[in-house]
Amino acid sequence: MKSSIRPMIGADKAAVTAILRALPEFTSEEVVVAEEVIDSYLEKSLSSGYHILVVEEGSAVAGYVCYGPTPLTSGTWDMYWLAVDAGRQGQGIGRALMAFAEERIRESDGRLIIIETSGRPQYEKTRRFHMSQGYAEIGRMADFYAPGDDKLFFEKRLR
Ligand SMILES: CC(C)(COP(=O)(O)OP(=O)(O)OC[C@H]1O[C@@H](n2cnc3c(N)ncnc32)[C@H](O)[C@@H]1OP(=O)(O)O)[C@@H](O)C(=O)NCCC(=O)NCCS
């Protein structure tokens, strides 16, 4: 099936939010925040501080990635959100989206990419995904999200 990656537009919002809502990894509060970020990007484009790309499989949106330059840094970027439709995971879509975003970051002279994620057991698959894409766990803030729910930091150095 033909696959393409392109910047998100308003018409993609329903599909992206449906993907987010159906994923067990995200709480409803997290989905609300993800939607606020999407709205900010759709309204203000890159001046929102976010870059959002969607991947289309055939004519259907199968996932999205949201990243942006970390404020007050030189060459550091945050990978904020990445999600692939639950029914289409494990087919290389997440890897392709991540690689595409990393290439854009490299072109913008980015040198360091940071991912913050939860240490909860339901994120185990996500952590393995990050490591398979060359990210290393570099830190952990104990009990950050809630008692027993640590915040983990992953990094990838581009140069
Ligand atoms: C994490 C996520 C984006 C990965 O996308 P995906 O399309 O399923 O992943 P891919 O098929 O591209 O797999 C890429 C790599 O991860 C590995 N991988 C994927 N799922 C895995 C699993 N369940 N266990 C171990 N490795 C896994 C693959 O082996 C592959 O490795 P390779 O590049 O060496 O071949 C997707 O599973 C997802 O949306 N998860 C829920 C939301 C989430 O956790 N988002 C990230 C935090 S914001």
The ligand as a Gaussian input file, in Angstrom:
#p B3LYP/6-31G(d) Opt

LIG

0 1
 C        5.474000       3.098000      19.881000
 C        4.812000       3.080000      18.498000
 C        4.737000       4.500000      17.952000
 C        5.683000       2.219000      17.554000
 O        5.134000       2.244000      16.254000
 P        5.043000       0.919000      15.355000
 O        4.609000       1.333000      14.006000
 O        4.219000      -0.085000      16.057000
 O        6.558000       0.423000      15.373000
 P        7.373000      -0.197000      14.139000
 O        6.557000      -1.260000      13.482000
 O        7.876000       0.898000      13.276000
 O        8.576000      -0.873000      14.905000
 C        9.822000      -0.230000      14.955000
 C       10.753000      -1.013000      15.802000
 O       10.246000      -1.184000      17.112000
 C       10.240000      -2.561000      17.430000
 N        8.987000      -2.865000      18.097000
 C        7.755000      -2.458000      17.754000
 N        6.837000      -2.986000      18.572000
 C        7.551000      -3.732000      19.449000
 C        7.198000      -4.568000      20.530000
 N        5.924000      -4.765000      20.878000
 N        8.186000      -5.186000      21.202000
 C        9.468000      -5.027000      20.857000
 N        9.861000      -4.258000      19.833000
 C        8.914000      -3.645000      19.149000
 C       10.296000      -3.311000      16.130000
 O       10.980000      -4.517000      16.295000
 C       11.037000      -2.376000      15.241000
 O       12.444000      -2.575000      15.371000
 P       13.418000      -2.344000      14.105000
 O       13.312000      -0.884000      13.717000
 O       14.752000      -2.719000      14.649000
 O       12.898000      -3.265000      13.046000
 C        3.392000       2.450000      18.525000
 O        3.483000       1.140000      19.048000
 C        2.385000       3.256000      19.351000
 O        1.698000       4.134000      18.818000
 N        2.271000       2.961000      20.661000
 C        1.303000       3.616000      21.522000
 C        1.583000       5.073000      21.763000
 C        2.960000       5.326000      22.318000
 O        3.435000       4.652000      23.211000
 N        3.632000       6.360000      21.755000
 C        4.984000       6.759000      22.128000
 C        5.048000       7.678000      23.285000
 S        4.386000       9.293000      22.983000

